[in-house]
Amino acid sequence: MNPDLFMAKVAEQAERYDDMFEFLVPLFKTKEHYTPDQRNLFSVAFKQLITPKRTTLRKMKQYEQYRNYSETAGKAMDGYTAVIEARLQKDC
C-alpha cells in the first residue's frame, strides 16, 4: 500500500482531516485513475476540510445581520471574516 494512502487512512481515523487531505494531494497529482476507495477518501477529506469553514462563515454572516457593532467591533469582524474566507479559498 502507498505510504501516503496509509497515512491518509490513519489521519481519517484520528479525525485529522487537514492532515488527511495533505497526505492525499501527492497521490492525486501523480495518477490519472483512482480506485473507488481512493476517490472516497479524497471526498471525505475535502468535505471535512471545507464544511467547518463554510459553517463558520454562515454563522458570522448571520451574526452580522442581527447585531449592531461599534466601529471597532465591526472592523474586527470584517478582519476575521476575511481570514476565514482566505483559508477557504486556499483550501479550494
KALIN-V800993 format. One record per helix or strand of 3 or more residues. SS is the DSSP state (helix for helix, strand for strand). FROM is the first residue (numbers start at 1). TO is the last residue. If there is no record, write none. Layout:
# KALIN-V800993
SS | FROM | TO
SS | FROM | TO
This chain:
# KALIN-V800993
helix | 3 | 13
helix | 17 | 30
helix | 36 | 66
helix | 71 | 91
